[in-house]
Each structure stands twice: as C-alpha cells, then as structure tokens.
Amino acid sequence: MSSEPSSATLEQRLASLEAGHEMGDDFDLRSWVWMIVLGIVIPVVLLGIGWWYA
C-alpha cells in the first residue's frame, strides 16, 4: 500500500488551502490575554521581585 495520497485528494486539499476555507481568526481574546500575561505581566513581576531583593 502506498503512503502517498492520491493526486485527486492532494489537489482537493491544495485547493482548499488556497481558498482559505478553514482559516480562523489569528488571535482571539484568550490568545491576547495569554500573550499579555506571559510577555508583560510575569516578566514585570519577576523584575520587581529581583529589584526588591537586590
């Protein structure tokens, strides 16, 4: 049995990707919250702790 997809299936998948049918929003609210928490809040807290105990 071949591990390669058939050309018809491959063409359908490529056409679907090019049309963008399965594209969702890049960033939803949950993503923004996590980016802000992990990228701003935690580093600021760690810097504050380090500055306080230095």
Backbone as a printed PyTorch tensor [residue, N CA C, xyz], in Angstrom:
tensor([[[  0.8510,  -1.1850,   0.0000],
         [  0.0000,   0.0000,   0.0000],
         [  0.8930,   1.2430,   0.0000]],

        [[  0.5500,   2.1740,  -0.8140],
         [  1.3500,   3.3920,  -0.9620],
         [  1.0320,   4.3920,   0.1530]],

        [[  2.0790,   5.0500,   0.6390],
         [  1.8670,   6.0420,   1.6920],
         [  1.5770,   7.4220,   1.1240]],

        [[  1.7040,   7.5800,  -0.1930],
         [  1.4330,   8.8740,  -0.8120],
         [ -0.0600,   9.0340,  -1.0720]],

        [[ -0.6150,  10.2330,  -0.8170],
         [ -2.0420,  10.4470,  -1.1030],
         [ -2.2840,  10.4710,  -2.6090]],

        [[ -3.4880,  10.1280,  -3.0180],
         [ -3.8010,  10.1540,  -4.4430],
         [ -3.7720,  11.5930,  -4.9510]],

        [[ -3.5660,  11.7570,  -6.2230],
         [ -3.4400,  13.1120,  -6.7790],
         [ -4.7530,  13.8900,  -6.6550]],

        [[ -5.8980,  13.2020,  -6.7180],
         [ -7.1820,  13.8870,  -6.5820],
         [ -7.3450,  14.4310,  -5.1620]],

        [[ -6.9740,  13.6370,  -4.1720],
         [ -7.0600,  14.0810,  -2.7860],
         [ -6.0980,  15.2340,  -2.5420]],

        [[ -4.9060,  15.1100,  -3.0780],
         [ -3.9120,  16.1630,  -2.9150],
         [ -4.3760,  17.4610,  -3.5640]],

        [[ -4.9580,  17.3680,  -4.7430],
         [ -5.4510,  18.5680,  -5.4220],
         [ -6.6020,  19.2100,  -4.6580]],

        [[ -7.4820,  18.4050,  -4.0790],
         [ -8.5870,  18.9460,  -3.2720],
         [ -8.0580,  19.6590,  -2.0380]],

        [[ -7.0710,  19.0600,  -1.3800],
         [ -6.5000,  19.6840,  -0.1840],
         [ -5.7900,  20.9840,  -0.5350]],

        [[ -5.0490,  21.0060,  -1.6310],
         [ -4.3670,  22.2330,  -2.0450],
         [ -5.3660,  23.3210,  -2.4210]],

        [[ -6.4290,  22.9450,  -3.1110],
         [ -7.4500,  23.9230,  -3.4910],
         [ -8.1290,  24.5000,  -2.2500]],

        [[ -8.3820,  23.6470,  -1.2540],
         [ -8.9980,  24.1190,  -0.0180],
         [ -8.0790,  25.0810,   0.7160]],

        [[ -6.7890,  24.7850,   0.7720],
         [ -5.8310,  25.6820,   1.4120],
         [ -5.7420,  27.0200,   0.6940]],

        [[ -5.7240,  26.9800,  -0.6300],
         [ -5.6370,  28.2190,  -1.4020],
         [ -6.8860,  29.0700,  -1.2470]],

        [[ -8.0440,  28.4250,  -1.1000],
         [ -9.2970,  29.1690,  -0.9550],
         [ -9.4490,  29.7450,   0.4490]],

        [[ -8.7680,  29.1580,   1.4340],
         [ -8.8160,  29.6640,   2.7920],
         [-10.0990,  29.3360,   3.5290]],

        [[-10.7030,  28.1940,   3.2240],
         [-11.9680,  27.8220,   3.8660],
         [-11.8070,  27.5550,   5.3570]],

        [[-10.6820,  26.9980,   5.7680],
         [-10.5200,  26.5870,   7.1600],
         [ -9.7100,  27.5800,   7.9740]],

        [[ -9.6060,  28.7900,   7.4920],
         [ -8.8320,  29.7850,   8.2280],
         [ -9.6960,  30.3990,   9.3270]],

        [[ -9.1250,  30.5010,  10.5050],
         [ -9.8190,  31.1240,  11.6220],
         [ -9.1740,  32.4660,  11.9330]],

        [[ -9.6210,  33.0820,  13.0200],
         [ -9.0130,  34.3250,  13.4550],
         [ -7.5860,  34.0520,  13.9250]],

        [[ -6.6900,  34.9820,  13.6590],
         [ -5.3120,  34.8060,  14.0840],
         [ -5.2060,  34.7990,  15.6030]],

        [[ -5.7890,  35.7830,  16.2390],
         [ -5.7170,  35.8770,  17.6860],
         [ -7.1050,  36.1750,  18.2440]],

        [[ -7.5620,  35.3210,  19.1270],
         [ -8.8220,  35.5910,  19.8110],
         [ -8.5040,  36.2240,  21.1630]],

        [[ -9.5140,  36.4890,  21.9510],
         [ -9.3270,  37.1530,  23.2380],
         [ -8.4310,  36.3340,  24.1640]],

        [[ -8.6390,  35.0320,  24.1860],
         [ -7.8250,  34.1710,  25.0430],
         [ -6.3480,  34.2400,  24.6550]],

        [[ -6.0500,  34.2830,  23.3720],
         [ -4.6630,  34.3910,  22.9180],
         [ -4.0450,  35.7100,  23.3580]],

        [[ -4.7960,  36.7980,  23.2270],
         [ -4.2810,  38.1050,  23.6520],
         [ -4.0050,  38.1310,  25.1430]],

        [[ -4.9070,  37.5480,  25.9340],
         [ -4.7090,  37.5270,  27.3870],
         [ -3.4430,  36.7530,  27.7280]],

        [[ -3.2470,  35.5830,  27.1380],
         [ -2.0540,  34.7980,  27.4230],
         [ -0.7900,  35.5090,  26.9690]],

        [[ -0.8300,  36.1660,  25.8070],
         [  0.3580,  36.8950,  25.3440],
         [  0.7120,  38.0260,  26.2910]],

        [[ -0.2920,  38.7410,  26.7890],
         [ -0.0330,  39.8450,  27.7150],
         [  0.4760,  39.3120,  29.0490]],

        [[ -0.1420,  38.2470,  29.5590],
         [  0.2850,  37.6880,  30.8400],
         [  1.6990,  37.1360,  30.7420]],

        [[  1.9670,  36.3340,  29.7350],
         [  3.2790,  35.7050,  29.6190],
         [  4.3630,  36.6680,  29.1470]],

        [[  4.0010,  37.6720,  28.3810],
         [  5.0020,  38.5550,  27.8100],
         [  5.2300,  39.8370,  28.5700]],

        [[  4.2630,  40.2530,  29.3930],
         [  4.4040,  41.5340,  30.0890],
         [  4.2800,  41.3610,  31.5970]],

        [[  3.2000,  40.7730,  32.0540],
         [  2.9200,  40.7210,  33.4900],
         [  3.9600,  39.8920,  34.2400]],

        [[  4.2080,  38.6730,  33.8140],
         [  5.1650,  37.8130,  34.5170],
         [  6.5730,  38.4090,  34.4940]],

        [[  7.0960,  38.8750,  33.3560],
         [  8.4290,  39.4950,  33.3970],
         [  8.4970,  40.7220,  34.3050]],

        [[  7.4630,  41.5480,  34.3250],
         [  7.4640,  42.7260,  35.2050],
         [  7.4620,  42.2900,  36.6650]],

        [[  6.6790,  41.2740,  37.0130],
         [  6.6510,  40.7770,  38.3840],
         [  8.0170,  40.2170,  38.7700]],

        [[  8.6300,  39.4490,  37.8860],
         [  9.9530,  38.8950,  38.1800],
         [ 11.0100,  39.9820,  38.3130]],

        [[ 10.9530,  41.0010,  37.4740],
         [ 11.8810,  42.1280,  37.6070],
         [ 11.6600,  42.8560,  38.9250]],

        [[ 10.4100,  43.0340,  39.3100],
         [ 10.1010,  43.6880,  40.5810],
         [ 10.6110,  42.8860,  41.7660]],

        [[ 10.4350,  41.5800,  41.7230],
         [ 10.9390,  40.7220,  42.8050],
         [ 12.4610,  40.8030,  42.8720]],

        [[ 13.0910,  40.7400,  41.7100],
         [ 14.5510,  40.8330,  41.6880],
         [ 15.0500,  42.1720,  42.1740]],

        [[ 14.3730,  43.2260,  41.8420],
         [ 14.7710,  44.5700,  42.2730],
         [ 14.5430,  44.7480,  43.7770]],

        [[ 13.4620,  44.1600,  44.2700],
         [ 13.1340,  44.2840,  45.6850],
         [ 14.1770,  43.5690,  46.5580]],

        [[ 14.6090,  42.3750,  46.1290],
         [ 15.5350,  41.5800,  46.9290],
         [ 17.0040,  41.8550,  46.6050]],

        [[ 17.2890,  42.7610,  45.6820],
         [ 18.6880,  43.0520,  45.3190],
         [ 19.3490,  43.9620,  46.3120]]])
